[in-house]
Amino acid sequence: MASCHTKPVAQWLLPTPVMYLEGQVRPFDHLPASQQSPETEVFYATNRKRAGLSYGAGMTEEMRLGVARMRLGNEDETWSTLVDASTEHPRPEPLSVKVDTATEVATESGPGVSEWVRRVDRAVMKSSTRDLVVYVHGAKVGFEHSCAFAAELQHFSGRDVVAVAFDWPTHRELVSYVDGVDLGHARKSSEKLAVLLQLLSTGTRARKIHIVSWSAGARVLSRALDELGRDRSAGKGKKLRIGAAVFAAGDVPERDFEARLGAMERVAERVIVYVSDDDFALKWSSRLMGGGRRLGMEWDDFGPERMAFLNSHPSLEIVDTSYGKEVRGFDIRGHRYWFQNPWVNSDLILALRTDQPAAKRGLSRGEIDGLYYFASDYDKKIGGVAKSLTGGSW
């Protein structure tokens, strides 16, 4: 077992989900005193090579499994001030999220893997949902950021899910993505993600395993689910207990995703895709790197072919963050909107926390079945919707 203090590279706590702002849902009131702390733990699985006291951009053949101790807020942060900051907008000041320590417990084929899985299972059985959330990051991301996003998903879900960061090797320089180095890492890492999902399914008593991918993480997740579902019937695939597979601002060619969707649906209960009409990173990726339209780009065609596609995939939800912008008065744009926009992060958290489909999460139906959007009154009604789904507290 190796423990290290990582260089404290901070990330900022995501904006408060809009469903919490009016106080109709109080996500932290139910937590016992033992969990009322600015510190929390997330599990991690990485195929990065060791680099000094942390993990670098090189790739290993075996996953390394561990636990990261996370700190939300500054050194003098209290539970009370963290709760206030997590349920109000605007915040008086940004709050950091960083890794304090990362403890490697095992390698994929080593003797300690059973202990790591048991630790995950114990955490799952202590949670009120018994759900796991696996986070799959995008390009230009370091180990500490992957763990931070996982911790934020866990925190804003009322700390009632257990988070696992699947940390595949990427460089912080964009050139490594453009020249194909990190794309190669993504392809090979999908096999490791498939191994991890099977390990969590067979080794824990998790009720559901939800997976959230961002940007290039969509390549990793779609290939992993395709691999898991390709040779399984729907009945056998569902035994993996994968709940929602989320693709936020997905930087995977749309045609590749569509080719894999049938296999993905055999293992996942629901596939949620967030799209925008103004994601510069995806427009740039499509033009510079080839492969055609990206999954996270808003559809420009709602003809019969699209309608037939959605009708043939009833478990697919397309959440168009730009649809209805004229009536709403603003667009939801950029490449980071899924966590920076309080409307979108609210829907994502609610999807993970309640298992509910889009139509019951306060989203409005678009002009074709399977397409959903944020209506102009979403911010006014979502607190009541969340309260009705949760009873007012997680």
C-alpha positions as CSV (number, residue, x, y, z in Angstrom):
1,M,0.0,0.0,0.0
2,A,1.5,3.3,-1.0
3,S,0.3,6.7,0.3
4,C,1.4,10.1,-1.0
5,H,0.6,13.7,-0.5
6,T,-0.2,15.1,-3.9
7,K,0.6,18.6,-5.0
8,P,-2.5,20.5,-4.1
9,V,-3.7,21.6,-7.5
10,A,-7.1,23.1,-6.9
11,Q,-10.3,23.0,-8.8
12,W,-13.3,25.2,-7.9
13,L,-16.5,23.8,-6.5
14,L,-19.2,23.7,-9.2
15,P,-22.0,26.3,-8.9
16,T,-24.9,25.3,-6.7
17,P,-27.5,23.3,-8.6
18,V,-30.6,25.5,-9.1
19,M,-32.9,23.0,-7.5
20,Y,-31.3,23.7,-4.1
21,L,-31.5,27.5,-4.2
22,E,-35.1,28.0,-2.8
23,G,-34.5,25.6,0.1
24,Q,-37.3,23.1,-1.0
25,V,-34.7,20.4,-1.1
26,R,-32.0,20.3,1.7
27,P,-29.5,17.7,0.5
28,F,-27.3,17.6,3.6
29,D,-29.7,17.7,6.5
30,H,-30.0,13.9,6.8
31,L,-26.3,13.2,7.1
32,P,-25.0,11.8,10.3
33,A,-22.3,13.6,12.2
34,S,-19.6,11.3,10.9
35,Q,-20.2,12.6,7.4
36,Q,-20.5,16.3,8.3
37,S,-17.0,17.3,7.2
38,P,-15.4,19.3,4.4
39,E,-13.3,16.2,3.9
40,T,-14.5,13.2,2.0
41,E,-13.2,10.1,0.2
42,V,-13.5,8.9,-3.4
43,F,-12.2,5.8,-4.9
44,Y,-10.1,5.8,-8.0
45,A,-8.9,3.4,-10.7
46,T,-6.2,4.6,-13.0
47,N,-4.0,3.2,-15.8
48,R,-1.6,6.2,-15.5
49,K,2.0,5.6,-14.7
50,R,3.4,6.8,-11.5
51,A,5.1,10.2,-11.7
52,G,6.8,11.2,-8.5
53,L,4.2,11.5,-5.7
54,S,1.2,11.3,-8.0
55,Y,0.3,9.9,-11.5
56,G,1.4,11.3,-14.8
57,A,0.4,11.1,-18.5
58,G,2.1,7.8,-19.3
59,M,0.0,4.6,-19.6
60,T,0.5,1.3,-17.7
61,E,-0.8,-2.1,-18.6
62,E,-2.5,-2.6,-15.3
63,M,-4.9,-0.4,-13.4
64,R,-3.9,1.0,-10.1
65,L,-6.7,1.1,-7.5
66,G,-6.8,3.4,-4.6
67,V,-8.6,5.9,-2.3
68,A,-8.2,9.7,-2.5
69,R,-8.9,11.9,0.5
70,M,-10.5,15.1,-0.8
71,R,-10.9,18.5,0.8
72,L,-13.7,20.8,-0.2
73,G,-13.0,24.4,0.7
74,N,-10.1,26.0,2.3
75,E,-8.1,24.7,5.3
76,D,-10.4,26.6,7.7
77,E,-13.6,25.5,6.1
78,T,-16.3,24.2,8.4
79,W,-19.2,21.9,7.6
80,S,-21.6,24.7,8.2
81,T,-19.9,27.1,5.8
82,L,-19.5,24.4,3.2
83,V,-23.3,23.6,3.4
84,D,-24.1,27.3,3.0
85,A,-21.8,27.6,0.0
86,S,-23.3,24.4,-1.5
87,T,-26.9,25.7,-1.3
88,E,-26.6,29.4,-2.2
89,H,-25.8,31.6,-5.2
90,P,-23.8,33.6,-5.6
91,R,-21.1,32.4,-3.2
92,P,-19.1,35.0,-1.3
93,E,-15.9,33.5,-2.7
94,P,-14.9,30.4,-4.8
95,L,-14.3,27.2,-2.9
96,S,-11.4,24.9,-3.9
97,V,-11.7,21.1,-4.3
98,K,-8.4,19.3,-4.1
99,V,-6.7,15.9,-3.3
100,D,-5.1,15.9,0.1
101,T,-3.7,12.3,-0.1
102,A,-4.0,9.4,-2.6
103,T,-3.5,6.0,-1.2
104,E,-2.8,3.2,-3.7
105,V,-4.3,-0.1,-2.4
106,A,-3.7,-2.5,-5.2
107,T,-3.0,-3.2,-8.8
108,E,-5.5,-4.9,-11.1
109,S,-4.1,-8.4,-10.9
110,G,-2.4,-8.0,-7.5
111,P,-3.4,-9.6,-4.2
112,G,-4.8,-6.3,-2.8
113,V,-7.6,-6.0,-5.4
114,S,-10.1,-7.9,-3.2
115,E,-9.4,-5.5,-0.3
116,W,-10.1,-2.5,-2.6
117,V,-13.3,-4.0,-3.8
118,R,-14.4,-4.8,-0.2
119,R,-13.7,-1.2,0.8
120,V,-15.9,0.0,-2.1
121,D,-18.6,-2.4,-1.1
122,R,-18.5,-1.3,2.6
123,A,-18.9,2.3,1.5
124,V,-21.8,1.4,-0.8
125,M,-23.6,-0.5,2.0
126,K,-23.3,2.6,4.3
127,S,-24.9,4.9,1.7
128,S,-28.6,5.4,1.6
129,T,-28.9,4.7,-2.2
130,R,-26.4,1.9,-2.5
131,D,-25.4,3.4,-5.8
132,L,-22.1,3.9,-7.4
133,V,-21.2,6.8,-9.7
134,V,-18.1,6.3,-12.0
135,Y,-16.7,9.5,-13.5
136,V,-14.8,9.4,-16.8
137,H,-12.9,12.6,-17.6
138,G,-12.0,14.2,-20.9
139,A,-8.7,15.3,-22.4
140,K,-6.1,17.8,-20.9
141,V,-7.0,16.6,-17.4
142,G,-4.7,15.5,-14.5
143,F,-5.3,12.9,-11.9
144,E,-6.3,15.5,-9.2
145,H,-9.0,17.0,-11.5
146,S,-10.5,13.6,-12.2
147,C,-10.8,12.9,-8.4
148,A,-12.2,16.4,-7.8
149,F,-15.0,16.0,-10.3
150,A,-15.9,12.6,-8.8
151,A,-16.0,14.2,-5.3
152,E,-18.3,17.0,-6.5
153,L,-20.8,14.6,-8.0
154,Q,-20.7,12.7,-4.7
155,H,-21.1,15.8,-2.6
156,F,-23.9,17.4,-4.5
157,S,-25.8,14.1,-4.6
158,G,-26.1,14.6,-0.8
159,R,-23.1,12.3,-0.3
160,D,-25.5,9.4,-0.7
161,V,-23.7,7.9,-3.7
162,V,-20.2,6.4,-3.7
163,A,-17.9,7.9,-6.3
164,V,-15.2,6.2,-8.3
165,A,-12.9,8.2,-10.6
166,F,-11.8,6.3,-13.7
167,D,-8.6,8.2,-14.5
168,W,-7.2,7.4,-17.9
169,P,-3.9,8.9,-19.0
170,T,-4.1,12.3,-20.8
171,H,-1.5,15.0,-21.2
172,R,-2.2,18.6,-20.2
173,E,-1.1,19.9,-23.6
174,L,-3.6,20.0,-26.4
175,V,-1.1,18.8,-29.0
176,S,-1.1,15.3,-27.4
177,Y,-4.8,15.0,-28.2
178,V,-4.5,16.5,-31.7
179,D,-1.6,14.3,-32.7
180,G,-3.4,11.1,-31.6
181,V,-1.3,10.1,-28.6
182,D,-4.2,10.6,-26.1
183,L,-6.7,9.2,-28.6
184,G,-4.7,6.0,-28.5
185,H,-4.8,6.1,-24.7
186,A,-8.6,6.5,-24.9
187,R,-9.0,3.4,-27.1
188,K,-6.8,1.2,-24.9
189,S,-8.3,2.7,-21.7
190,S,-11.8,1.6,-22.7
191,E,-10.8,-2.0,-22.1
192,K,-9.8,-1.1,-18.6
193,L,-13.0,0.7,-17.9
194,A,-14.9,-2.4,-19.0
195,V,-12.8,-4.4,-16.6
196,L,-13.5,-1.9,-13.8
197,L,-17.3,-2.0,-14.4
198,Q,-17.3,-5.8,-14.3
199,L,-15.2,-5.7,-11.1
200,L,-17.6,-3.3,-9.4
201,S,-20.6,-5.3,-10.6
202,T,-19.4,-8.7,-9.4
203,G,-17.6,-7.6,-6.3
204,T,-20.0,-5.1,-4.7
205,R,-23.6,-5.1,-3.7
206,A,-24.3,-1.8,-5.5
207,R,-27.9,-1.3,-6.5
208,K,-26.9,0.6,-9.6
209,I,-23.7,1.7,-11.3
210,H,-24.1,5.1,-13.0
211,I,-21.4,6.5,-15.3
212,V,-20.8,10.1,-16.2
213,S,-18.4,10.9,-19.1
214,W,-17.3,14.3,-20.3
215,S,-15.8,15.3,-23.6
216,A,-13.2,12.7,-24.8
217,G,-14.4,10.5,-22.0
218,A,-17.3,9.7,-24.3
219,R,-14.9,7.8,-26.5
220,V,-13.8,5.7,-23.5
221,L,-17.2,5.1,-22.2
222,S,-19.0,4.3,-25.5
223,R,-16.3,1.8,-26.4
224,A,-16.3,0.1,-23.0
225,L,-20.1,-0.3,-23.0
226,D,-20.0,-1.5,-26.6
227,E,-17.4,-4.1,-25.5
228,L,-19.6,-5.2,-22.6
229,G,-22.8,-5.3,-24.6
230,R,-21.6,-6.7,-27.9
231,D,-21.7,-10.4,-26.8
232,R,-24.4,-10.2,-24.2
233,S,-28.1,-10.6,-24.5
234,A,-30.2,-7.8,-23.0
235,G,-31.0,-10.0,-20.0
236,K,-27.4,-10.9,-19.3
237,G,-26.3,-7.3,-19.9
238,K,-28.7,-5.9,-17.3
239,K,-27.1,-8.1,-14.7
240,L,-24.2,-5.7,-14.7
241,R,-26.7,-3.2,-13.0
242,I,-25.5,-0.2,-15.0
243,G,-28.1,2.5,-14.6
244,A,-27.6,5.8,-16.4
245,A,-24.7,6.2,-18.9
246,V,-24.3,10.0,-19.3
247,F,-22.5,11.7,-22.2
248,A,-21.9,15.4,-21.5
249,A,-20.5,17.5,-24.3
250,G,-19.3,14.2,-25.9
251,D,-16.3,14.4,-28.1
252,V,-16.9,11.2,-30.0
253,P,-17.9,11.0,-33.6
254,E,-21.7,10.8,-33.8
255,R,-21.5,7.9,-36.2
256,D,-19.3,5.9,-33.9
257,F,-21.7,6.5,-31.0
258,E,-24.7,5.4,-33.1
259,A,-22.9,2.3,-34.2
260,R,-22.3,1.3,-30.6
261,L,-25.6,2.4,-29.2
262,G,-27.4,-1.0,-29.6
263,A,-24.7,-2.8,-27.6
264,M,-24.8,0.0,-25.0
265,E,-28.5,-0.3,-24.5
266,R,-28.1,-4.0,-23.7
267,V,-26.1,-3.1,-20.6
268,A,-27.4,0.3,-19.6
269,E,-30.9,1.2,-18.5
270,R,-30.8,4.7,-19.8
271,V,-28.4,6.6,-22.1
272,I,-28.4,10.4,-21.5
273,V,-26.8,12.7,-24.0
274,Y,-26.3,16.5,-23.3
275,V,-25.9,18.6,-26.5
276,S,-25.4,22.3,-27.3
277,D,-25.4,24.4,-30.4
278,D,-22.4,26.5,-29.3
279,D,-19.6,24.2,-28.1
280,F,-16.5,25.7,-29.6
281,A,-14.3,22.8,-28.5
282,L,-16.4,20.2,-30.4
283,K,-16.6,22.4,-33.5
284,W,-12.9,22.7,-33.4
285,S,-12.4,19.0,-32.8
286,S,-14.7,18.0,-35.7
287,R,-12.9,20.2,-38.2
288,L,-9.3,19.6,-37.1
289,M,-9.4,16.0,-36.2
290,G,-11.9,14.6,-38.6
291,G,-14.5,11.9,-38.0
292,G,-17.5,14.1,-38.7
293,R,-20.0,15.6,-36.3
294,R,-19.5,15.1,-32.6
295,L,-22.1,13.6,-30.3
296,G,-22.3,16.7,-28.1
297,M,-23.3,19.0,-31.0
298,E,-26.9,20.0,-31.4
299,W,-28.8,18.2,-34.1
300,D,-29.4,20.3,-37.2
301,D,-31.9,17.8,-38.7
302,F,-35.2,16.7,-37.2
303,G,-36.4,14.9,-40.2
304,P,-38.0,11.4,-40.5
305,E,-34.6,9.6,-40.3
306,R,-33.9,11.2,-36.9
307,M,-37.4,10.5,-35.7
308,A,-37.0,6.8,-36.7
309,F,-33.6,6.7,-34.9
310,L,-35.1,8.0,-31.6
311,N,-38.1,5.7,-31.9
312,S,-35.8,2.7,-32.3
313,H,-33.9,3.7,-29.1
314,P,-36.5,4.4,-26.4
315,S,-33.9,4.4,-23.6
316,L,-32.0,7.3,-25.2
317,E,-32.6,10.8,-23.9
318,I,-31.2,13.8,-25.8
319,V,-31.1,16.8,-23.6
320,D,-30.7,19.9,-25.9
321,T,-29.4,22.7,-23.7
322,S,-29.8,25.2,-26.6
323,Y,-33.3,24.3,-27.6
324,G,-35.8,27.0,-26.6
325,K,-33.1,29.6,-26.1
326,E,-35.2,32.3,-27.8
327,V,-38.1,32.0,-25.4
328,R,-35.8,31.4,-22.4
329,G,-33.7,34.5,-23.3
330,F,-30.3,32.9,-23.1
331,D,-28.3,30.0,-24.5
332,I,-26.4,27.3,-22.5
333,R,-23.1,27.2,-24.3
334,G,-19.4,26.3,-24.1
335,H,-17.7,23.0,-23.4
336,R,-18.0,23.0,-19.6
337,Y,-21.7,23.8,-19.3
338,W,-22.6,20.5,-17.8
339,F,-21.0,21.5,-14.5
340,Q,-20.7,25.3,-14.8
341,N,-24.4,25.9,-15.6
342,P,-26.7,25.4,-12.5
343,W,-29.6,24.3,-14.6
344,V,-27.7,21.5,-16.3
345,N,-25.8,20.3,-13.3
346,S,-29.1,20.2,-11.5
347,D,-30.6,17.9,-14.0
348,L,-27.5,15.7,-14.0
349,I,-27.5,15.4,-10.2
350,L,-31.3,14.7,-10.2
351,A,-30.9,12.0,-12.8
352,L,-28.1,10.2,-10.8
353,R,-29.9,10.6,-7.5
354,T,-33.5,9.6,-8.4
355,D,-33.3,7.2,-11.4
356,Q,-36.1,9.2,-13.0
357,P,-36.4,9.7,-16.8
358,A,-36.2,13.2,-18.3
359,A,-39.9,13.9,-18.4
360,K,-40.2,13.4,-14.6
361,R,-37.1,15.5,-13.9
362,G,-38.7,18.8,-14.8
363,L,-37.5,18.8,-18.4
364,S,-39.9,19.7,-21.2
365,R,-40.5,17.5,-24.3
366,G,-39.2,18.7,-27.6
367,E,-40.9,18.5,-31.0
368,I,-40.0,14.8,-31.3
369,D,-40.0,12.0,-28.8
370,G,-36.7,11.5,-27.1
371,L,-35.7,15.2,-27.2
372,Y,-35.9,17.2,-24.1
373,Y,-35.0,20.8,-23.1
374,F,-34.9,23.4,-20.4
375,A,-38.1,25.6,-20.6
376,S,-38.0,29.2,-19.5
377,D,-39.6,28.4,-16.1
378,Y,-37.3,25.5,-15.3
379,D,-35.5,27.4,-12.5
380,K,-38.9,28.2,-10.9
381,K,-40.3,24.7,-10.9
382,I,-37.4,22.4,-10.4
383,G,-37.2,22.9,-6.7
384,G,-40.8,21.6,-6.4
385,V,-40.1,18.8,-8.8
386,A,-37.1,17.7,-6.8
387,K,-39.0,17.9,-3.6
388,S,-41.8,15.7,-4.9
389,L,-39.2,13.1,-6.0
390,T,-37.2,13.2,-2.8
391,G,-39.6,14.3,-0.1
392,G,-37.6,17.4,0.5
393,S,-34.4,15.7,1.6
394,W,-32.2,13.1,0.2
